[in-house]
C-alpha cells in the first residue's frame, strides 16, 4: 500500500493533503508534510470536517504545515467544494486544459472488471497495462472499492474499473462488504463493456450466472474471461465445453466473446482487447431503417407469426430507436398477442443477419400501422434478449 501511495504522489500533477480539522495537525500529519515538501508537484492542504466550530481551530492550525492557505471543507455536507475546485485549477500546470480530450469522439471505452472474489481481476488489469497498479495477493477480498485506471490501447483511450468480488447475497456481510457490493453494481451500471472474470478451473458457478444475467439486464456488452488458463488440463476440450455451457445456460447472450488467458504467464492476453473492441462495436451498432425492414419482410416470409384465436399477428414496420444497446421498435397488428417464442425468433434472426453476437437487444412491440403517429400506441410491451 505504501509503494502504491508513493507511486501516485510521484506521478501526480497536484497533490491534495487531507487532514482532519477536528483533530488538528497531528504528529503524523507533520511527518507526511515533510515527505510532501520534497515533491515537485504543488500541494494543497484540505482541512476536511471543517463544518461547525469544532473544525475551525484545526483549519487554522493547517497554516503551520507551510503549504499556504488551506482549503476548509466538509466532504460529507458538500461545503467548500467550489473553493477546492478553484485551488486545484490555480495549482494545475498552465499548459493543461482540464476539459481537453472530453469530446464525444475521444471518450474512453469504460470497462468494468467483475467476478467472484479471488478470480484474478486485479492481477488481470496489472498484466494488461504492464504495471503493478493495483494491490494483489492470494487472499480473497483485497479489493474493496471500484478503482478506475486510465490506459491507452493502441489509439483507443480506455478506463478500466477494478471492482470488489461479488458473492451470493446470503453470504454478503453488513458494513464494508455491503458497500463494496453496491460500488461494484454501480460500476456495472456506468460501464460500456463488462469483463466477467472466472476461475477457469471451476467456471460458471451460480454466482457467475447471476452476474452475467445482471450485465445483460443492464444492457451492457459482455466478454467472458477464463482466467488462470495455465492451470487447465486439456484446454481445447475445456474451452469447447465452456462455450457449449454458456449457450445453454445464457441463451440471451449467445455468441458473447470468450477469452481464455493467464495473467501470470501472459498467455492469451493479446486476444483480450480485440475482443473488447469488437464487443463494443457490436454494442454501438446502428442499422439503417431500410435494411431493417428488408430483413423483417424476409424473416416474416420465412417464418410467419402464429395465429392467435384464428387471427394472425402481422408485423408491419421496424426501426431502431437507439444503440448502446441496440434498441428497436416493431409496429404490428395485435401487438399484445405476439408470442414470446416469435420474439425470440426475431432476436436470433437479428443477431445472425446483422452480426450482433452476444449483444443485448431490446425490442418494443407497438400496435398501429403509422410509425410516425404522435403519442404512444396501445399495447406496448418491452422485452430483453
Helices and strands as residue ranges (DSSP letters): H 2-11, E 14-20, H 27-36, E 42-48, G 53-55, H 56-61, G 62-65, E 71-72, H 81-91, G 104-106, E 109-115, H 121-129, E 147-153, E 156-162, G 169-171, H 176-190, E 193-199, G 200-202, H 206-217, E 221-227, G 229-231, H 235-249, G 251-253, E 257-260, G 269-271, H 272-283, H 289-302, E 307-308, E 311-312, E 315-322, E 327-332, G 335-337, H 340-354, E 362-366, E 381-384
